[in-house]
Amino acid sequence: MTKLTHSIGEFIAGSQQIAPAPEVLRWIRTGFVDCVGVMVAGRDQPVVNLVRGVIDPGNKRESRLLLGDGFAPAADAALVNGTAAHALDYDDVALSGHPSAVLVPALLAEGEARDATGAELARGYLVGYEVWADLIARDADQHHQKGWHPTSVFGTLAVAAALAALHRLDTERACAAIAIAASMAGGVVANFGTMTKPFHAGRAAQAGLQAVRLAAAGMTASPDAIEHPLGFLKAISPSGRVDLETPCRLGHELRILRNGLNVKKYPLCYATHRSIDGMLDLVNAHDLRPDDVAAVEVAMSEPQAQILRNHAPQSGLDAKFSEEFAIAAAMVARRAGLGELTDSFVRRADIQEFMPRVSVQTIDQRDPDDPVFSAHEHVIVTLRDGRRLASGPIRYARGHANSPLRDEELWAKFSDCLGSAASPALARRLFGQLNGIEALASVRALATLDGTATPIRRAS
């Protein structure tokens, strides 16, 4: 049996020698830009206010909350900011989950507490991403179908790896951090479509940070917590079809270059994005009106269909996990943006009337890069006059790593997310800093929504 826990610890301890190449930095920068944008956009969501209300900032002013003027202990800042980053389900996607929504809030929080450089944050992001990628690839079964939310399960360990690198832990302490995190990971798919789903991301960011601080302080943990017959990988795979033998290739082949990040164009579950693209293309190409359409059929994978569990949503939160709503919004509003994810829009008579016309068919062919998804999707619109309009196979959503957003499109999303929270000049300054995160001399110099970027004065 390969000593996976030790190999991960060695990779973390040796990561100080890693200097991310430009093609790697491209993805890291995108992760920071996109995550901070959607975090600010989600800052006033009810779940964020609830989570913020239960933390106790006390006198430990380590890290900013939501880039504003409030401060909290780093672990609590990671919790609040991670929850906000995932609150709108508008954050990037990779590795069957949402890596930036857990890595970026944790790195910013602990980086601010430690006065880290942007280069250290970029390195930590890469370490966390690669550990997540190695671990999730070892399971032959899909975690969503087993009930596990990969963002909260693997995200906790990814954050621990990223912050262990930030703390410059040696192999023994890094192993302990990973092992502690293995006992803190969790989150079930049944909570999708509720406030608990974005809490998954915040809790993963917080738990990974706590695991690292405990390990650095000397807490012990099993040196084989990942690969043990009763360890992490077996525990999250009831069928036991996990690879415990293949040696880690961490540091030898970078999975971030293979998988990248998929940036969302729409603030809905990523399982809806290809079909939204297809529907919008048909609507615009044929100038369709809702009264023209008798039925819409969408083909996707069974796991996607299972995730999209809300068939008659009545709120904006429910609608994020509804294929019927996604297609109805694309048809009626000719868009699917933040303005459509409101309770009032979801309950509009024309939206409610159109949703029953949408049906989902499942197909078996899976995407070899991410088997949660089908190899392609298609949308077929049947008009009331009997004509059928087909999108054809849709391989990648716009914003996918293989069909990335242009720089100006990424800026447009970022600017839209910041909205009235920042002036155009401040938004542009923050975008520039994040889009060159590796050059930042100190995380504390990052522009904030209140216009300050001064070192935090620690309470005595």
C-alpha beads as a LAMMPS data file, in Angstrom:
LAMMPS data file: protein, C-alpha beads

460 atoms
459 bonds

1 atom types
1 bond types

-500.0 500.0 xlo xhi
-500.0 500.0 ylo yhi
-500.0 500.0 zlo zhi

Masses

1 110.0

Atoms # bond

1 1 1 0.000 0.000 0.000
2 1 1 1.354 3.404 -1.019
3 1 1 1.994 5.823 1.842
4 1 1 -0.329 8.460 0.464
5 1 1 -0.518 10.612 3.577
6 1 1 3.282 10.791 3.790
7 1 1 3.605 11.527 0.073
8 1 1 1.168 14.428 0.384
9 1 1 3.104 15.736 3.384
10 1 1 6.371 15.540 1.449
11 1 1 4.829 17.420 -1.471
12 1 1 3.593 20.170 0.822
13 1 1 6.912 20.465 2.675
14 1 1 8.822 20.657 -0.602
15 1 1 6.447 23.112 -2.255
16 1 1 8.577 26.136 -1.365
17 1 1 10.678 25.229 -4.403
18 1 1 7.677 25.524 -6.727
19 1 1 7.555 28.592 -8.954
20 1 1 4.289 28.433 -10.946
21 1 1 4.844 28.856 -14.667
22 1 1 2.864 31.489 -16.628
23 1 1 0.396 28.906 -17.948
24 1 1 -0.279 27.815 -14.353
25 1 1 -0.531 31.384 -13.054
26 1 1 -3.212 32.026 -15.663
27 1 1 -5.555 29.651 -13.838
28 1 1 -4.566 30.806 -10.352
29 1 1 -5.223 34.432 -11.259
30 1 1 -8.590 33.491 -12.727
31 1 1 -9.478 31.666 -9.530
32 1 1 -8.709 34.692 -7.353
33 1 1 -10.491 37.164 -9.631
34 1 1 -13.617 35.095 -10.072
35 1 1 -13.886 34.045 -6.441
36 1 1 -13.497 37.535 -4.993
37 1 1 -16.045 38.877 -7.467
38 1 1 -18.738 36.354 -6.594
39 1 1 -17.880 36.653 -2.889
40 1 1 -18.661 40.367 -2.982
41 1 1 -21.811 39.714 -5.003
42 1 1 -22.957 37.185 -2.401
43 1 1 -22.061 39.223 0.679
44 1 1 -25.666 40.201 1.527
45 1 1 -27.282 36.823 0.955
46 1 1 -29.367 35.610 3.918
47 1 1 -27.094 32.639 4.605
48 1 1 -24.074 34.948 4.847
49 1 1 -25.851 37.176 7.349
50 1 1 -26.845 34.118 9.385
51 1 1 -23.308 32.732 9.456
52 1 1 -21.837 36.129 10.237
53 1 1 -24.303 36.477 13.086
54 1 1 -23.067 33.385 14.922
55 1 1 -19.346 34.133 14.883
56 1 1 -17.720 36.041 17.725
57 1 1 -15.131 38.479 16.335
58 1 1 -13.885 39.274 19.839
59 1 1 -10.633 41.196 19.967
60 1 1 -8.731 39.039 17.501
61 1 1 -8.796 41.249 14.395
62 1 1 -6.837 38.965 12.088
63 1 1 -8.677 39.063 8.774
64 1 1 -11.221 41.151 6.941
65 1 1 -14.789 40.050 6.476
66 1 1 -16.050 40.322 2.899
67 1 1 -13.392 42.901 1.929
68 1 1 -15.182 45.419 4.147
69 1 1 -14.368 47.181 7.386
70 1 1 -15.208 44.287 9.697
71 1 1 -12.597 41.910 11.103
72 1 1 -12.630 38.486 12.735
73 1 1 -10.287 35.652 13.645
74 1 1 -8.920 34.115 10.447
75 1 1 -10.901 30.880 10.764
76 1 1 -14.164 32.787 11.131
77 1 1 -13.282 35.072 8.226
78 1 1 -12.650 32.010 6.083
79 1 1 -16.055 30.635 7.114
80 1 1 -17.983 33.809 6.308
81 1 1 -16.092 34.626 3.112
82 1 1 -16.225 31.043 1.831
83 1 1 -19.963 30.934 2.421
84 1 1 -20.394 34.200 0.524
85 1 1 -18.223 32.935 -2.343
86 1 1 -20.590 30.006 -2.886
87 1 1 -23.850 31.680 -1.855
88 1 1 -24.921 32.537 -5.405
89 1 1 -23.552 29.342 -6.966
90 1 1 -21.731 31.647 -9.357
91 1 1 -18.191 30.496 -8.495
92 1 1 -15.869 28.492 -10.729
93 1 1 -16.011 24.728 -11.167
94 1 1 -13.388 21.972 -11.474
95 1 1 -12.608 18.565 -10.000
96 1 1 -16.351 17.866 -9.532
97 1 1 -16.578 20.818 -7.164
98 1 1 -15.725 24.452 -6.529
99 1 1 -12.012 24.754 -5.700
100 1 1 -11.647 28.530 -5.604
101 1 1 -14.598 29.044 -3.243
102 1 1 -12.717 27.181 -0.529
103 1 1 -9.078 27.905 -1.395
104 1 1 -9.249 31.652 -2.009
105 1 1 -11.179 32.679 1.142
106 1 1 -8.928 30.502 3.318
107 1 1 -5.723 31.772 1.702
108 1 1 -6.800 35.409 1.930
109 1 1 -7.831 35.028 5.579
110 1 1 -4.715 33.223 6.771
111 1 1 -2.523 35.171 4.391
112 1 1 -3.738 38.417 5.903
113 1 1 -3.187 37.112 9.419
114 1 1 0.391 36.124 8.523
115 1 1 1.142 39.104 6.258
116 1 1 1.847 36.711 3.389
117 1 1 2.879 37.721 -0.111
118 1 1 0.811 37.158 -3.201
119 1 1 3.413 34.694 -4.433
120 1 1 2.879 32.608 -1.289
121 1 1 -0.873 32.634 -1.870
122 1 1 -0.448 31.590 -5.496
123 1 1 1.808 28.711 -4.462
124 1 1 -0.657 27.648 -1.778
125 1 1 -3.524 27.664 -4.290
126 1 1 -1.574 25.372 -6.601
127 1 1 -0.704 22.969 -3.769
128 1 1 -4.322 22.770 -2.631
129 1 1 -5.629 22.254 -6.149
130 1 1 -3.158 19.463 -6.872
131 1 1 -3.890 17.569 -3.635
132 1 1 -7.628 17.734 -4.332
133 1 1 -7.040 16.504 -7.885
134 1 1 -4.925 13.542 -6.758
135 1 1 -7.353 12.382 -4.087
136 1 1 -10.581 12.668 -6.045
137 1 1 -9.093 10.757 -8.977
138 1 1 -8.494 7.724 -6.736
139 1 1 -12.206 6.886 -6.401
140 1 1 -13.843 4.935 -9.218
141 1 1 -17.348 6.047 -8.181
142 1 1 -18.932 9.471 -8.421
143 1 1 -19.204 11.231 -5.104
144 1 1 -22.368 13.184 -5.898
145 1 1 -24.224 9.920 -6.495
146 1 1 -22.996 8.589 -3.148
147 1 1 -24.321 11.696 -1.435
148 1 1 -20.980 13.464 -0.876
149 1 1 -20.428 17.069 -1.936
150 1 1 -16.812 17.114 -3.197
151 1 1 -16.430 20.824 -2.390
152 1 1 -16.840 20.192 1.317
153 1 1 -15.179 16.763 1.395
154 1 1 -12.069 17.282 -0.732
155 1 1 -12.099 21.045 -0.238
156 1 1 -11.304 20.643 3.453
157 1 1 -8.156 18.650 2.676
158 1 1 -7.221 20.985 -0.181
159 1 1 -7.374 23.984 2.153
160 1 1 -5.281 22.130 4.730
161 1 1 -2.663 21.408 2.058
162 1 1 -2.677 25.014 0.794
163 1 1 -2.318 26.526 4.249
164 1 1 0.222 23.952 5.415
165 1 1 2.343 25.193 2.502
166 1 1 1.658 28.793 3.557
167 1 1 2.812 27.930 7.094
168 1 1 5.888 26.155 5.676
169 1 1 5.173 23.055 7.749
170 1 1 7.664 20.211 7.588
171 1 1 6.618 16.784 6.341
172 1 1 5.542 15.466 9.738
173 1 1 3.385 18.477 10.605
174 1 1 1.965 18.669 7.063
175 1 1 0.939 15.007 7.316
176 1 1 -0.755 15.778 10.612
177 1 1 -2.647 18.701 9.057
178 1 1 -3.950 16.485 6.263
179 1 1 -4.902 13.735 8.701
180 1 1 -6.723 16.160 11.008
181 1 1 -8.579 17.612 8.024
182 1 1 -9.624 14.095 7.011
183 1 1 -11.643 13.915 10.235
184 1 1 -13.266 17.298 9.605
185 1 1 -14.465 16.799 6.017
186 1 1 -18.131 16.319 5.169
187 1 1 -21.194 17.646 3.388
188 1 1 -24.156 15.889 1.751
189 1 1 -25.819 16.465 -1.604
190 1 1 -29.255 16.258 0.024
191 1 1 -28.658 19.824 1.242
192 1 1 -28.301 21.221 -2.286
193 1 1 -30.806 23.963 -2.974
194 1 1 -30.723 25.179 0.619
195 1 1 -28.573 27.587 2.610
196 1 1 -26.466 24.669 3.785
197 1 1 -24.850 24.146 0.387
198 1 1 -22.904 27.438 0.421
199 1 1 -22.138 26.787 4.091
200 1 1 -20.305 23.666 2.843
201 1 1 -17.701 25.882 1.168
202 1 1 -17.315 28.174 4.156
203 1 1 -17.034 25.283 6.568
204 1 1 -14.388 23.588 4.397
205 1 1 -12.332 26.794 4.338
206 1 1 -12.650 27.172 8.107
207 1 1 -11.972 23.520 8.926
208 1 1 -8.888 23.294 6.720
209 1 1 -7.469 26.406 8.374
210 1 1 -8.176 25.038 11.846
211 1 1 -6.544 21.721 10.939
212 1 1 -3.323 23.484 9.961
213 1 1 -3.175 25.622 13.083
214 1 1 -3.785 22.552 15.261
215 1 1 -1.081 20.600 13.459
216 1 1 1.357 23.506 13.756
217 1 1 0.619 23.629 17.484
218 1 1 1.490 19.959 17.873
219 1 1 -1.783 18.024 17.622
220 1 1 -1.121 14.423 16.593
221 1 1 -2.962 12.432 13.946
222 1 1 -2.613 9.120 12.163
223 1 1 0.285 9.039 9.675
224 1 1 -1.822 6.899 7.331
225 1 1 -5.201 8.621 7.711
226 1 1 -5.728 8.784 3.942
227 1 1 -4.828 5.229 2.890
228 1 1 -5.673 3.186 6.018
229 1 1 -8.370 0.498 5.472
230 1 1 -10.515 2.562 7.832
231 1 1 -9.191 5.880 6.572
232 1 1 -10.449 8.795 4.513
233 1 1 -10.587 7.270 1.035
234 1 1 -12.345 4.092 2.117
235 1 1 -14.714 5.987 4.410
236 1 1 -16.094 8.175 1.618
237 1 1 -16.394 5.235 -0.782
238 1 1 -18.782 2.625 0.636
239 1 1 -18.113 0.298 -2.308
240 1 1 -14.385 0.498 -1.564
241 1 1 -13.377 1.000 -5.201
242 1 1 -10.476 3.296 -4.382
243 1 1 -6.901 3.274 -5.635
244 1 1 -4.525 3.000 -2.703
245 1 1 -1.616 1.623 -4.717
246 1 1 -0.721 4.160 -7.400
247 1 1 2.064 6.424 -6.126
248 1 1 1.357 10.146 -5.882
249 1 1 2.530 12.124 -8.877
250 1 1 2.225 15.377 -6.971
251 1 1 4.748 17.877 -8.270
252 1 1 5.587 15.756 -11.318
253 1 1 2.511 16.399 -13.433
254 1 1 0.271 19.376 -12.813
255 1 1 -3.395 18.542 -13.054
256 1 1 -4.303 22.208 -13.102
257 1 1 -2.881 22.319 -16.634
258 1 1 -5.104 19.398 -17.620
259 1 1 -8.325 20.502 -15.882
260 1 1 -8.020 24.257 -15.378
261 1 1 -11.089 26.115 -14.119
262 1 1 -14.542 26.465 -15.597
263 1 1 -15.840 29.994 -15.006
264 1 1 -19.593 30.329 -14.738
265 1 1 -21.536 32.687 -16.971
266 1 1 -24.735 32.071 -15.029
267 1 1 -25.407 32.018 -11.252
268 1 1 -26.998 28.572 -11.358
269 1 1 -25.738 25.055 -10.770
270 1 1 -23.125 24.247 -13.399
271 1 1 -25.206 21.260 -14.502
272 1 1 -27.539 23.749 -16.239
273 1 1 -24.975 25.763 -18.160
274 1 1 -24.596 23.888 -21.419
275 1 1 -28.346 23.664 -21.882
276 1 1 -28.758 27.383 -21.109
277 1 1 -26.187 28.124 -23.834
278 1 1 -28.069 25.869 -26.242
279 1 1 -31.460 27.352 -25.433
280 1 1 -30.228 30.921 -25.727
281 1 1 -28.667 30.131 -29.099
282 1 1 -31.988 28.756 -30.382
283 1 1 -33.993 31.637 -28.922
284 1 1 -31.747 34.226 -30.558
285 1 1 -31.267 32.420 -33.869
286 1 1 -35.004 31.936 -34.404
287 1 1 -36.327 34.917 -32.436
288 1 1 -38.487 32.558 -30.383
289 1 1 -41.263 33.743 -28.098
290 1 1 -42.690 31.720 -25.222
291 1 1 -46.033 31.277 -26.985
292 1 1 -44.214 29.709 -29.963
293 1 1 -42.940 26.797 -27.870
294 1 1 -44.884 23.646 -27.081
295 1 1 -42.105 21.696 -25.396
296 1 1 -38.364 21.671 -24.665
297 1 1 -36.372 18.470 -24.223
298 1 1 -32.916 18.506 -22.667
299 1 1 -30.509 15.557 -22.653
300 1 1 -27.882 15.277 -19.892
301 1 1 -26.289 12.720 -17.567
302 1 1 -28.194 11.023 -14.766
303 1 1 -25.979 12.582 -12.044
304 1 1 -26.724 16.031 -13.464
305 1 1 -30.436 15.311 -13.472
306 1 1 -30.279 14.087 -9.883
307 1 1 -28.511 17.248 -8.743
308 1 1 -31.165 19.401 -10.446
309 1 1 -33.790 18.160 -8.031
310 1 1 -36.162 21.148 -7.914
311 1 1 -38.749 20.764 -10.672
312 1 1 -41.189 23.493 -9.611
313 1 1 -39.117 26.055 -7.716
314 1 1 -40.750 28.922 -5.864
315 1 1 -37.651 30.821 -4.739
316 1 1 -34.399 32.026 -6.200
317 1 1 -32.484 29.571 -4.060
318 1 1 -34.581 26.614 -5.239
319 1 1 -34.261 27.775 -8.839
320 1 1 -30.477 27.402 -8.829
321 1 1 -31.042 23.633 -8.915
322 1 1 -33.838 23.477 -11.459
323 1 1 -33.373 22.649 -15.128
324 1 1 -36.969 23.661 -15.745
325 1 1 -36.275 27.139 -14.404
326 1 1 -32.985 27.476 -16.280
327 1 1 -34.693 26.843 -19.615
328 1 1 -37.706 28.990 -18.725
329 1 1 -35.456 31.936 -17.815
330 1 1 -33.500 31.572 -21.045
331 1 1 -36.754 31.512 -23.000
332 1 1 -38.750 34.214 -21.219
333 1 1 -36.014 36.662 -20.178
334 1 1 -33.487 35.692 -22.858
335 1 1 -30.868 35.624 -20.114
336 1 1 -30.124 33.893 -16.828
337 1 1 -28.330 36.375 -14.610
338 1 1 -28.425 37.618 -11.056
339 1 1 -31.591 39.583 -11.834
340 1 1 -33.448 36.373 -12.662
341 1 1 -32.455 34.559 -9.465
342 1 1 -34.967 36.406 -7.296
343 1 1 -38.063 35.048 -5.620
344 1 1 -40.278 37.491 -7.490
345 1 1 -38.927 36.505 -10.901
346 1 1 -39.164 32.774 -10.179
347 1 1 -42.808 33.184 -9.136
348 1 1 -43.804 35.190 -12.196
349 1 1 -46.787 33.676 -13.945
350 1 1 -45.002 33.337 -17.296
351 1 1 -42.064 31.487 -15.703
352 1 1 -44.308 29.183 -13.694
353 1 1 -46.422 28.493 -16.772
354 1 1 -43.420 27.657 -18.970
355 1 1 -41.552 25.311 -16.622
356 1 1 -43.879 22.288 -17.084
357 1 1 -43.063 22.341 -20.806
358 1 1 -39.449 21.356 -20.019
359 1 1 -38.450 17.708 -19.744
360 1 1 -35.091 16.035 -19.098
361 1 1 -33.847 12.852 -20.730
362 1 1 -30.742 11.106 -19.436
363 1 1 -27.937 9.750 -21.603
364 1 1 -25.201 7.282 -20.679
365 1 1 -22.146 8.708 -22.424
366 1 1 -19.997 10.451 -19.813
367 1 1 -17.395 13.185 -20.070
368 1 1 -14.040 11.421 -19.605
369 1 1 -12.631 14.501 -17.857
370 1 1 -15.541 14.839 -15.404
371 1 1 -17.884 11.829 -15.339
372 1 1 -20.526 13.723 -13.374
373 1 1 -21.384 15.294 -16.729
374 1 1 -22.499 13.727 -19.976
375 1 1 -20.088 13.781 -22.899
376 1 1 -22.361 16.368 -24.493
377 1 1 -25.845 17.826 -24.100
378 1 1 -28.501 18.827 -26.552
379 1 1 -31.656 20.913 -26.485
380 1 1 -34.625 20.223 -28.751
381 1 1 -37.457 22.757 -28.994
382 1 1 -40.794 21.622 -30.387
383 1 1 -42.846 24.516 -31.714
384 1 1 -46.623 24.696 -31.654
385 1 1 -46.677 24.410 -35.446
386 1 1 -44.908 21.035 -35.193
387 1 1 -41.406 22.112 -36.220
388 1 1 -38.461 20.875 -34.169
389 1 1 -35.354 22.980 -33.598
390 1 1 -32.205 21.254 -32.322
391 1 1 -29.124 22.758 -30.773
392 1 1 -26.884 19.904 -31.851
393 1 1 -24.303 18.426 -29.452
394 1 1 -22.988 20.931 -26.903
395 1 1 -19.566 19.809 -25.680
396 1 1 -18.422 22.717 -23.520
397 1 1 -20.256 25.511 -21.743
398 1 1 -19.030 28.997 -22.491
399 1 1 -16.429 29.730 -19.819
400 1 1 -15.256 26.110 -19.664
401 1 1 -11.505 25.598 -19.459
402 1 1 -11.569 24.518 -23.106
403 1 1 -13.698 27.522 -24.070
404 1 1 -12.452 30.153 -21.602
405 1 1 -13.772 33.646 -21.114
406 1 1 -11.700 36.388 -22.670
407 1 1 -10.043 38.887 -20.307
408 1 1 -12.697 41.476 -21.065
409 1 1 -15.454 38.950 -20.342
410 1 1 -13.870 38.055 -17.011
411 1 1 -13.637 41.764 -16.179
412 1 1 -17.272 42.264 -17.184
413 1 1 -18.385 39.531 -14.787
414 1 1 -16.161 40.887 -12.002
415 1 1 -17.416 44.436 -12.500
416 1 1 -21.025 43.271 -12.543
417 1 1 -20.488 41.286 -9.339
418 1 1 -19.018 44.264 -7.503
419 1 1 -21.891 46.466 -8.682
420 1 1 -22.498 49.322 -6.269
421 1 1 -20.114 47.875 -3.674
422 1 1 -17.136 49.644 -5.247
423 1 1 -16.479 52.559 -7.549
424 1 1 -15.352 51.692 -11.085
425 1 1 -11.823 52.856 -10.227
426 1 1 -11.671 50.740 -7.075
427 1 1 -13.106 47.718 -8.894
428 1 1 -10.495 48.089 -11.630
429 1 1 -7.697 48.407 -9.071
430 1 1 -8.820 45.290 -7.199
431 1 1 -9.200 43.372 -10.460
432 1 1 -5.654 44.311 -11.445
433 1 1 -4.228 43.189 -8.111
434 1 1 -6.018 39.851 -8.213
435 1 1 -5.169 39.308 -11.872
436 1 1 -1.516 39.608 -10.887
437 1 1 -1.811 38.060 -7.443
438 1 1 1.698 36.615 -7.532
439 1 1 3.206 40.129 -7.649
440 1 1 1.412 41.438 -4.552
441 1 1 3.966 42.364 -1.886
442 1 1 1.487 41.767 0.943
443 1 1 -2.068 40.512 1.153
444 1 1 -2.732 43.475 3.433
445 1 1 -2.168 45.784 0.449
446 1 1 -5.192 44.331 -1.337
447 1 1 -7.796 46.982 -2.115
448 1 1 -10.935 46.764 0.013
449 1 1 -14.491 47.977 -0.404
450 1 1 -14.011 50.767 2.120
451 1 1 -10.998 52.007 0.179
452 1 1 -8.401 51.154 2.807
453 1 1 -5.437 48.844 2.502
454 1 1 -3.584 49.392 5.742
455 1 1 -1.928 46.837 7.999
456 1 1 -4.228 45.440 10.680
457 1 1 -3.435 46.486 14.207
458 1 1 -3.508 43.452 16.418
459 1 1 -5.393 43.728 19.679
460 1 1 -3.116 43.308 22.674

Bonds

1 1 1 2
2 1 2 3
3 1 3 4
4 1 4 5
5 1 5 6
6 1 6 7
7 1 7 8
8 1 8 9
9 1 9 10
10 1 10 11
11 1 11 12
12 1 12 13
13 1 13 14
14 1 14 15
15 1 15 16
16 1 16 17
17 1 17 18
18 1 18 19
19 1 19 20
20 1 20 21
21 1 21 22
22 1 22 23
23 1 23 24
24 1 24 25
25 1 25 26
26 1 26 27
27 1 27 28
28 1 28 29
29 1 29 30
30 1 30 31
31 1 31 32
32 1 32 33
33 1 33 34
34 1 34 35
35 1 35 36
36 1 36 37
37 1 37 38
38 1 38 39
39 1 39 40
40 1 40 41
41 1 41 42
42 1 42 43
43 1 43 44
44 1 44 45
45 1 45 46
46 1 46 47
47 1 47 48
48 1 48 49
49 1 49 50
50 1 50 51
51 1 51 52
52 1 52 53
53 1 53 54
54 1 54 55
55 1 55 56
56 1 56 57
57 1 57 58
58 1 58 59
59 1 59 60
60 1 60 61
61 1 61 62
62 1 62 63
63 1 63 64
64 1 64 65
65 1 65 66
66 1 66 67
67 1 67 68
68 1 68 69
69 1 69 70
70 1 70 71
71 1 71 72
72 1 72 73
73 1 73 74
74 1 74 75
75 1 75 76
76 1 76 77
77 1 77 78
78 1 78 79
79 1 79 80
80 1 80 81
81 1 81 82
82 1 82 83
83 1 83 84
84 1 84 85
85 1 85 86
86 1 86 87
87 1 87 88
88 1 88 89
89 1 89 90
90 1 90 91
91 1 91 92
92 1 92 93
93 1 93 94
94 1 94 95
95 1 95 96
96 1 96 97
97 1 97 98
98 1 98 99
99 1 99 100
100 1 100 101
101 1 101 102
102 1 102 103
103 1 103 104
104 1 104 105
105 1 105 106
106 1 106 107
107 1 107 108
108 1 108 109
109 1 109 110
110 1 110 111
111 1 111 112
112 1 112 113
113 1 113 114
114 1 114 115
115 1 115 116
116 1 116 117
117 1 117 118
118 1 118 119
119 1 119 120
120 1 120 121
121 1 121 122
122 1 122 123
123 1 123 124
124 1 124 125
125 1 125 126
126 1 126 127
127 1 127 128
128 1 128 129
129 1 129 130
130 1 130 131
131 1 131 132
132 1 132 133
133 1 133 134
134 1 134 135
135 1 135 136
136 1 136 137
137 1 137 138
138 1 138 139
139 1 139 140
140 1 140 141
141 1 141 142
142 1 142 143
143 1 143 144
144 1 144 145
145 1 145 146
146 1 146 147
147 1 147 148
148 1 148 149
149 1 149 150
150 1 150 151
151 1 151 152
152 1 152 153
153 1 153 154
154 1 154 155
155 1 155 156
156 1 156 157
157 1 157 158
158 1 158 159
159 1 159 160
160 1 160 161
161 1 161 162
162 1 162 163
163 1 163 164
164 1 164 165
165 1 165 166
166 1 166 167
167 1 167 168
168 1 168 169
169 1 169 170
170 1 170 171
171 1 171 172
172 1 172 173
173 1 173 174
174 1 174 175
175 1 175 176
176 1 176 177
177 1 177 178
178 1 178 179
179 1 179 180
180 1 180 181
181 1 181 182
182 1 182 183
183 1 183 184
184 1 184 185
185 1 185 186
186 1 186 187
187 1 187 188
188 1 188 189
189 1 189 190
190 1 190 191
191 1 191 192
192 1 192 193
193 1 193 194
194 1 194 195
195 1 195 196
196 1 196 197
197 1 197 198
198 1 198 199
199 1 199 200
200 1 200 201
201 1 201 202
202 1 202 203
203 1 203 204
204 1 204 205
205 1 205 206
206 1 206 207
207 1 207 208
208 1 208 209
209 1 209 210
210 1 210 211
211 1 211 212
212 1 212 213
213 1 213 214
214 1 214 215
215 1 215 216
216 1 216 217
217 1 217 218
218 1 218 219
219 1 219 220
220 1 220 221
221 1 221 222
222 1 222 223
223 1 223 224
224 1 224 225
225 1 225 226
226 1 226 227
227 1 227 228
228 1 228 229
229 1 229 230
230 1 230 231
231 1 231 232
232 1 232 233
233 1 233 234
234 1 234 235
235 1 235 236
236 1 236 237
237 1 237 238
238 1 238 239
239 1 239 240
240 1 240 241
241 1 241 242
242 1 242 243
243 1 243 244
244 1 244 245
245 1 245 246
246 1 246 247
247 1 247 248
248 1 248 249
249 1 249 250
250 1 250 251
251 1 251 252
252 1 252 253
253 1 253 254
254 1 254 255
255 1 255 256
256 1 256 257
257 1 257 258
258 1 258 259
259 1 259 260
260 1 260 261
261 1 261 262
262 1 262 263
263 1 263 264
264 1 264 265
265 1 265 266
266 1 266 267
267 1 267 268
268 1 268 269
269 1 269 270
270 1 270 271
271 1 271 272
272 1 272 273
273 1 273 274
274 1 274 275
275 1 275 276
276 1 276 277
277 1 277 278
278 1 278 279
279 1 279 280
280 1 280 281
281 1 281 282
282 1 282 283
283 1 283 284
284 1 284 285
285 1 285 286
286 1 286 287
287 1 287 288
288 1 288 289
289 1 289 290
290 1 290 291
291 1 291 292
292 1 292 293
293 1 293 294
294 1 294 295
295 1 295 296
296 1 296 297
297 1 297 298
298 1 298 299
299 1 299 300
300 1 300 301
301 1 301 302
302 1 302 303
303 1 303 304
304 1 304 305
305 1 305 306
306 1 306 307
307 1 307 308
308 1 308 309
309 1 309 310
310 1 310 311
311 1 311 312
312 1 312 313
313 1 313 314
314 1 314 315
315 1 315 316
316 1 316 317
317 1 317 318
318 1 318 319
319 1 319 320
320 1 320 321
321 1 321 322
322 1 322 323
323 1 323 324
324 1 324 325
325 1 325 326
326 1 326 327
327 1 327 328
328 1 328 329
329 1 329 330
330 1 330 331
331 1 331 332
332 1 332 333
333 1 333 334
334 1 334 335
335 1 335 336
336 1 336 337
337 1 337 338
338 1 338 339
339 1 339 340
340 1 340 341
341 1 341 342
342 1 342 343
343 1 343 344
344 1 344 345
345 1 345 346
346 1 346 347
347 1 347 348
348 1 348 349
349 1 349 350
350 1 350 351
351 1 351 352
352 1 352 353
353 1 353 354
354 1 354 355
355 1 355 356
356 1 356 357
357 1 357 358
358 1 358 359
359 1 359 360
360 1 360 361
361 1 361 362
362 1 362 363
363 1 363 364
364 1 364 365
365 1 365 366
366 1 366 367
367 1 367 368
368 1 368 369
369 1 369 370
370 1 370 371
371 1 371 372
372 1 372 373
373 1 373 374
374 1 374 375
375 1 375 376
376 1 376 377
377 1 377 378
378 1 378 379
379 1 379 380
380 1 380 381
381 1 381 382
382 1 382 383
383 1 383 384
384 1 384 385
385 1 385 386
386 1 386 387
387 1 387 388
388 1 388 389
389 1 389 390
390 1 390 391
391 1 391 392
392 1 392 393
393 1 393 394
394 1 394 395
395 1 395 396
396 1 396 397
397 1 397 398
398 1 398 399
399 1 399 400
400 1 400 401
401 1 401 402
402 1 402 403
403 1 403 404
404 1 404 405
405 1 405 406
406 1 406 407
407 1 407 408
408 1 408 409
409 1 409 410
410 1 410 411
411 1 411 412
412 1 412 413
413 1 413 414
414 1 414 415
415 1 415 416
416 1 416 417
417 1 417 418
418 1 418 419
419 1 419 420
420 1 420 421
421 1 421 422
422 1 422 423
423 1 423 424
424 1 424 425
425 1 425 426
426 1 426 427
427 1 427 428
428 1 428 429
429 1 429 430
430 1 430 431
431 1 431 432
432 1 432 433
433 1 433 434
434 1 434 435
435 1 435 436
436 1 436 437
437 1 437 438
438 1 438 439
439 1 439 440
440 1 440 441
441 1 441 442
442 1 442 443
443 1 443 444
444 1 444 445
445 1 445 446
446 1 446 447
447 1 447 448
448 1 448 449
449 1 449 450
450 1 450 451
451 1 451 452
452 1 452 453
453 1 453 454
454 1 454 455
455 1 455 456
456 1 456 457
457 1 457 458
458 1 458 459
459 1 459 460
